[in-house]
Amino acid sequence: MLTTVATALAGLIGVGIIVIGARALRTPQAAVGFGIPGTPTSDRTFEAWLSVKAVRDIASGLFVFVLIAVATPQVLAWFMLAAALIPVGDALIVLRSKGPKATAYGVHAATAAVMLVISVLLFVA
């Protein structure tokens, strides 16, 4: 039961990051929600870098589903634990950029915390 719940939560994280990546590809203005003030959403160079990030987000989300399909819960746990560094880094980037603390903590740090909880659940399952 615990494995099923933790795996489903990991799947939700996978879906979420795929949606974020797809949204950034379709609508670069969505990047404003990341939390960096003065995000130049109409700048073509920025859009190119955002596309690079978006493709990596989509791939990261797909990795979760590959691991759900073919790996043990412990392998998925290790992946989720390592991947939790991504939203930690995002939170630090927002804070360093003088972005909203609410976004840094409420979005990015909270995501990292959820991923850590999922990792623990998978490890003990």
N, C-alpha and C positions, 0 to 999 in steps of 0.2 A: 504493500500500500504506500509506504513512504517513498519507495523508488518511483512509483507511478506519479505521485504528486510532484516530487522533485524534477522528474523528467518533463512533466507537463509545464512546470514553471520555466525550465530551461528552454522548452519549445516556445513559450511566450516571449522570452528574451530574444530568441532567434527571429521570430516573426517581427518583433518590434524594431530590431536593427535593420531588417530587410526593408520594412516600411520607411524607416528614416532615410535609408540610402536611396530608395526609389523616389521618395519625395524630393530629395535634394537634386536628383537627376532631372526630374520633371519641373520643379519649381525652385530655382536657386534662392529665391527670397525666403524660403523656409529656413535657410541657414541663420537668419537673424535669431531664431529661437535657441541657438547654441549658447548664446550669452556673451558674445564678444561685441562690445560697443563699436559702432561705426562700420559694421560689416558691409563691404562694398559689393552688394549683390548685383549691381549693374555693370561691374567691371569684368571684361571678358577673361582676363588672366585669372581673376578670382574664381570665375565660373569653371575654368579649366581645372584648377586645383580642387574645387569642390566636387567636380566630377570624379577625380581620382579618389577622393575620400568616400564618395558615394558608392563607387564600385567596390571598394574595400569593405564598407559596411555591409553591402549585400552579400559578399563572399563570406564575411564573418558570420552572418546569420545562417547562411547555408552550411557552414562547418558544423554548427550545432545540430542540424538535422542529419548530417552524415554521421556524426558521432552517436546520435540517438539510434540510428538505424543499424550501425555495425559495431559499436564499441560497448564496453562494460560501463556500468554507472560510475566506477572509479575513474575511468579515462575521461568521461564527460565531466566529472568533478574537477579533475586537474585542468581541463580546458577552461571551464568556467572560472576557476580560481585565477588562472593566468590571464584570461580575457577581462577579468575585473580591473586589471591595471589600466585598461583603455578608458573607462569612465573616471577613474581616479586622475589620470593624466588630463582628461577633458576638464575636470573640476579645477585642477591647478592652472590650466591654460586660461580659463575664464577668470579666476581670481587674479592671476598675473596681469591680465588685460584690463583690470579694473571693471570687470563685468559685474552683473548683479549677483550678490552672494546667494540670493534665493535660488537662482538658476544653478550656480555652482554646487550648492548643497542639496537643494530640493530635487534637482533633476540628475545631475551627474554623480554626486556622492551617494544619493539614495539608490541609484541604479547599481553602483558598485557594491553597496551594502546588500542589496537583494541578491546579487550574483554570489557574494560570499556566503549568504545563508543557503542558497541553492547548492553551492559546493559542499558545505557541511552536511546538508541533508543527503546528498549523493554519497558522500564518504561513509556516513553511518548506516546507510540503507543496505 
